[in-house]
Structures are given as C-alpha cells and as structure tokens.
C-alpha cells in the first residue's frame, strides 16, 4: 500500500533554489540558494510561505500520539527513553494502563511520519536509519556519569573524552545517543508547538531517521547555561571559543549550510 504523504500533490516547491540528490536515496542539498533561503534559516522559528503544515486530521493524531509517547517517557525514565526502540515503546503501551495501547491510527501516523521524504519539508540531510524498528545496540554505547546520556563507544566516546579533558568541568554533554523513538518525540514536540508546521520543526530538529545522534554525533554545552546551550548564545561562550581554538569543532550544521537547518554550534560531528 502506498503511504499517504502529509502533502497534497504538487504543493511544495523550493523557492529560489533547486534540490538535487547527492547520492540516490541518501541526501539532498541546495544549489543556487537565494538570500531568501538564508533569511529563512536565520528566522528558523518563524512560519514562512511554502512551509508544510500538517492537515487538521494529522495534527490531531500528532497530538494524541505525542501525548502517549510522553507518558512512555515518564514511565521508563529520561535516561532509558533516550535509547528506547520502537517495539519496546509499543510493549510499554500494551502492558501499562497509564499509557495504553497505541491505536491503529496513531501507528499509521508514526509510520507515515518516519517514512516521509524529509526533503518535502525543506530538510536535505541524509537519512541514516531506514527502518522504523531500527535499534540502538547498548553494547556499543557507554553511560556518561552525571548527564543521563549515553554515547557511542569508539570515535564518539574518544572525541568526547578528548574535548572534556581539554575544556574541563565547564563543558557538559547535553545530548548523546538518540533512538528513533527519542527523535520522534523531539520532532513531534517541536511540530506541536508550531501548530503542525513540519517545515519549521525540521529547521531546528532532524526528522526521525535523519538524526546523526543515532549513529555517533553528540551535543555539548556550557555548564549552567541550561536550555540556552541549544541557541546561538552558546556560540558566544568561552567554552565554544575554546572548542574552536583547540580545533574540536567539526560542525554538522554550520552557518549558511545548504541542508535546510539552522546554525548548530553545539552539535559535534563524529561520523
């Protein structure tokens, strides 16, 4: 059965630019970007013409499904939720009355959201996970004490340890491994606050399946800065300047990138 898109046929164009495939089925980028595109990235939290907004029926499903996912998170705990896989989430719903079973309509909505081509929203990054049920192998991750986060062993953990050793206690790990369930939650939560604007959500958060947190990347911040670590304010901190000076910054989403994503100075590229 062909999955129904969130879009009406022919309803999306990329104004002032052309979306072109970099590798079949893996990534897109913009060529010939206009200044209008960069202004939109600078005003990432505003609505813009041609943004993709969920139909009313889909928005209501988003809200009900997100509410159930939030109850799962509350039940399993923040740290465990970061790596919870899709089948585990469904089992929690089936076995706990405080959550209750996901309805067929909610499951269909989650499937549609995951398998939608994110370039329809204006997001042109690569899709790194292909299946909704893809899992995080806990044996490949390590818990970072005092953060509630896990990080992938190997290059990611080595990079983090090097950064932590060089910067010291002022640097904190703000987000490590994210399963598909965690990315669904983050993306849907942003879209709900934006009244169903999926394009607006994708300018700040990779849609589910597209986040490199699922295979190696992680976020860092300055201790005590709180939620501002996920804003441009982080780029004005001494921690960020030291990261740059010491050569640790290899950004996934730099300024004026062509992936349809805001500037993310806190995001450490590993893969």
Residue pairs with C-beta under 8 A, 6 or more apart in sequence:
3 111
3 112
3 115
3 116
4 112
5 112
5 116
5 120
6 52
6 54
6 55
6 58
6 112
6 113
6 116
6 120
6 198
7 52
7 120
11 52
12 50
12 52
12 120
12 122
13 50
14 30
14 122
15 34
15 36
15 37
15 49
15 50
16 32
16 33
16 34
16 35
16 36
16 37
17 30
17 31
17 32
17 33
17 34
17 37
18 30
18 31
18 32
19 28
19 29
19 30
19 119
19 124
20 28
20 29
20 30
20 31
21 27
21 28
22 28
22 29
22 126
23 126
25 127
26 126
26 127
27 124
27 125
27 126
27 127
28 119
28 124
28 125
29 124
29 258
29 259
30 37
30 124
30 258
30 259
30 260
31 258
33 258
38 256
40 48
40 203
41 203
41 256
41 257
41 260
41 261
41 262
41 263
44 200
44 203
44 204
44 262
45 200
45 203
45 204
46 200
47 194
47 197
47 200
48 199
48 200
50 122
50 199
51 122
51 197
51 198
51 199
51 200
52 120
52 121
52 122
52 197
52 198
52 199
53 195
53 196
53 197
53 198
53 199
54 62
54 191
54 196
54 197
54 198
58 109
58 112
58 196
59 195
59 196
61 105
61 106
61 109
62 109
62 113
62 188
62 191
62 192
62 196
63 192
64 103
64 106
65 102
65 106
65 109
65 110
65 188
66 185
66 188
66 189
66 192
68 93
68 99
68 100
68 102
68 106
69 89
69 181
69 184
69 185
69 188
70 185
71 98
71 99
72 81
72 84
72 89
72 92
72 93
72 99
72 181
73 81
73 185
75 92
75 96
75 98
75 99
76 84
76 92
78 148
79 143
79 148
79 149
79 150
81 181
81 182
81 185
82 148
82 149
82 150
82 176
82 177
82 178
82 179
82 182
83 136
83 138
83 141
83 150
83 177
83 179
83 182
84 92
84 179
84 181
84 182
85 133
85 134
85 135
85 136
85 179
85 180
85 181
86 110
86 132
86 133
86 180
86 181
87 133
88 181
89 181
90 101
90 102
90 107
92 99
93 99
93 100
93 101
93 102
94 101
102 110
110 132
110 184
111 132
113 184
113 187
113 188
113 207
113 208
114 132
114 180
114 184
114 208
114 209
115 132
116 207
118 124
118 125
118 127
118 202
118 206
118 207
118 209
118 210
121 198
121 199
121 201
121 202
121 207
121 260
122 199
122 202
122 203
122 260
123 202
123 203
123 206
123 207
123 210
123 259
123 260
123 261
124 258
124 259
124 260
125 206
125 210
125 259
125 260
125 261
126 210
127 209
127 210
128 209
128 210
128 211
128 212
128 214
128 215
128 271
129 180
129 209
129 214
129 215
130 209
132 180
132 209
133 180
134 180
134 214
135 179
136 177
136 179
136 214
138 150
140 152
140 153
140 154
141 150
141 151
141 152
141 153
141 176
141 177
142 150
142 151
142 152
142 153
142 157
143 149
143 150
144 150
144 151
144 160
144 173
144 176
147 172
147 173
147 174
147 176
149 173
149 174
149 175
149 176
149 177
149 218
150 176
150 177
151 157
151 160
151 173
151 176
151 177
151 218
152 176
152 177
152 215
152 216
152 270
155 216
155 270
155 271
156 216
156 217
156 218
156 270
159 248
159 268
159 270
160 173
160 218
160 220
160 268
162 248
163 171
163 220
163 243
163 248
163 268
164 171
164 173
166 242
166 246
166 248
167 239
167 242
167 243
167 246
169 223
170 222
170 223
170 238
170 239
171 220
171 221
171 222
171 223
171 239
172 220
172 221
172 222
172 223
172 229
173 218
173 219
173 220
174 219
174 220
174 221
174 229
174 230
174 266
175 213
175 218
175 219
176 213
176 218
176 219
177 213
177 214
177 218
178 186
178 211
178 213
178 214
179 214
180 208
180 209
180 214
182 213
183 205
183 206
183 207
183 208
183 209
183 210
183 211
183 213
183 214
184 208
186 205
187 201
187 202
187 205
187 206
187 207
187 208
190 200
190 201
190 204
190 205
191 197
191 198
191 200
191 201
194 200
194 201
198 207
201 207
202 260
202 261
203 260
203 261
203 262
204 261
204 262
205 211
206 212
206 261
211 217
212 252
212 269
212 270
212 271
213 219
215 271
216 270
216 271
217 252
217 267
217 268
217 269
217 270
217 271
218 268
218 270
219 229
219 230
219 266
219 267
219 268
220 229
220 239
220 243
220 266
220 268
221 229
221 230
221 234
221 239
221 266
222 229
222 234
222 237
222 238
222 239
222 240
225 233
225 234
225 237
228 234
229 266
230 266
232 263
232 265
234 240
234 265
234 266
235 263
235 265
240 249
240 265
240 266
243 249
248 268
249 265
249 268
250 268
250 269
251 264
251 265
251 267
251 269
252 264
252 267
252 268
252 269
253 259
253 261
253 262
253 263
253 264
253 267
254 263
255 263
257 263
